[in-house]
């Protein structure tokens, strides 16, 4: 009996020693592989951009008489935005108008009076030439008969020559007055020149009325009545009423997920409860080497009324979705960006390295395509366990309210 009691005592001591000396294993926190829906998306922050900003300025030095719009006003094409005054503009128009009237009157005179008068003058010159020739012939006969001296013939011949010259001049004058003649064409050119000067003066005067070149919204108003506007000074800025767009940037590592035409959802920081639809239409061909980012652009087909130029918005582009797949918290996957991501799984109480395949990446979760099954446990890196360690899984921590642990059966 004593021997048996001694053996039992030794066995009990051995069990106690084994319990003390044998490793109990490291306590670890784990994430459990579950079957759930998963959506992969890329979130970017950007600003609302309009297709164009239009600067409305004064092309000439003038005084501002009136500004008819204010910031935020929606304007239509051709709507009057401002009126200016330049004292010399009206004077130039009046001067050009008078020059036009004078030139047109001169052309009318040439067309209606010039040709008949020139024809009459030619007929008169030809008649005078005929008389002068007759007088010269008569003088020659009388000199031959001895009635006149030779000087009488010389005078007659000189008169005939002058008459012939007058005929040539009259013919040239008539040729200048007919259609296509130099005098008529010169008069017509003076009319064209006067009309061009009048159009230029009127155009300059029209510059004093500033109108909207297209539909848009007034962004800034930089002048008031009475201000003197120098040539080129911007008085108003408009945002063109064309397509509303969003310019944003994303980290270059997200490029592989993005494609032209993908649908997105936008939310303005100022109106978080009113999302709107957008569509990705542009991916920059180059990466910003300083920031490691890529510019992306979205178009907003039906922009809500509250969107304004330069407003900050967040845009989420859905790049993949599965209704049911194996998912695991992203923090449990190690070297996720390497060619061979892996997890430290719990296998029979031992931390075991398992290579895994990953697919979609959602917010805080990744899709497990190979290596793990539903219900498998992956050790979180914060637990500090190493491959081959014996481990014990800690029970899930209960939620807390106000820093106090919630008793079993209660929820927050």
Buried (B, 14 or more C-beta within 10 A) or exposed (E): EEEEEEEEEEEEEEEEEEEEEEEEBBEBBBBBBBEBEBBBBBBBEBEBBBEEBBBBBBBBBBBBEEBEBEEEBBBEEEBEBBBBEBEBBEEBBEBBBEBBEEBBEBBEEBBEEBBEBBBEBBEEBBEBBEEBBEBBBBBBEBBEEEEBEEEBBEBBBEBBEEBBEBBEEBBBBBBBBEEEBEBBEBBBEBBEEBBEBBEEBBEBBEBBEBBBBBBBBBBEBBBEEEBEBEEEBBBBBBBBBEEBBBBBBBEBEBBEBBEEEBEBBBBBEEBEEEBBEBBBBEBEEEBEEEEEBBBBBBBBEEBEEEBBBEBEBBBBBBBBEBEEBBBBBBBBBBEBEEEEBBBBBBEEEBBBEBEBEBBBBBEEBBBBEEBBEEEBBBBBBEBEBEEEBBBEBEEEEEEEEEEEEEEEEEEE
